[in-house]
Amino acid sequence: MEAKKRIQMKYFKYSNANYSVPIFSFVGRITTQKGVMLILEAAETIINRNGGNINILVGGMGDTKDPYVQQCWKKIDYLTSKYPNSFWANPSEFFTG
């Protein structure tokens, strides 16, 4: 429960934990083999179907020269800005701090 509280407060800007909100995460390299774009494409539907009451984290490194990674990063930027309390990803940070 303490880990959930820390995640929600750090990445989703909660003032305190909300234990009824599920957290889903993917941590791995951002490559076509991992299917990251499938996760990103489904994220908005999942968030909307749950009324925003869900936390989705995506963490991983990717080769910034790879067109697939560039496409993923564009989608990540969109989701992060539109759903800051439900979606978090920053591939260059990879959960430091």
N, C-alpha and C positions, 0 to 999 in steps of 0.2 A: 504494500500500500504506500509505503514511503517513496518507492521508486516511481510509482504512478503520479504521486503528488509532485515530485521533482520534475518529471517530464512535462506534465500539464502546465506547471508554472513557468518553466524555462522556455519551452518551445511553442506553447499555445497561449501564453500570457494569461493564464487563469490566476485569480487572486488566491485561490485555495483549490484543493483537489475536488473533483467531481467524480466519485467512484462509480456512478451509474453510466458514465460515458466510456464506451470501449475504446481501446487503443489497438490499432493495427500497424504493423511496421514491416518494412523490407530493409534489410541491410545487406549490401553486396555490391559488386562491381556493376556499373551501368553499361551493359552490353546487350546486344540483341539476344544472346543466349539466355539471359536472365528474364526476359519478358517485362522489363521495366515499363515500357510504353503501354502494355496491357493494363498494368496497375494504374498508371497515370490516366489513361482513358476511362477507366471504371471509377476513379476516385470521385469525380464530380457527381456522377449518378448516385453513388453510395452516400455521399455527404447530403445531397438533396433529399434522398429517400428517408434519411434519418433526421431531417430537420436541422442539420448541422451538429447533432449530438453524437459526434464520433471524432476521434483523433486518428489521423493517418500520418505516419512518419515514413519518409524514404531517405535512406542514407547510403552513400556509396560514392566511390571515385569513378571518374570516367575520363577518357582521352578527349580533351577538348577539340581535337582536330577531327574526331570521328563524327560524320554527319548524323548518325543515330543519336549520339550523346548530345549534339547541338539541338536536335529536335526534342529530346527529353527535357533538356534545360529550359527550352522555351515553354513547354507545357508546365514544368515545375514553377517557373516564374509566374505564369498565369494563375495556377492553383494557389500558390502561396499568397499572392496579392488579393485574390478574390475570397479566399476562405482562410484567413489567418488564425482563426480559432479552431479550425478543423483539419488543416493540412499544413505540414511543415516538411521542407526538404531544402538542403543546401549542400550539394555534392562536394563543393570545395572545402566545406567546414568538416564534414564527416564526424559530427558529434564530439568536437573537442571542447575542452573547458569543463 
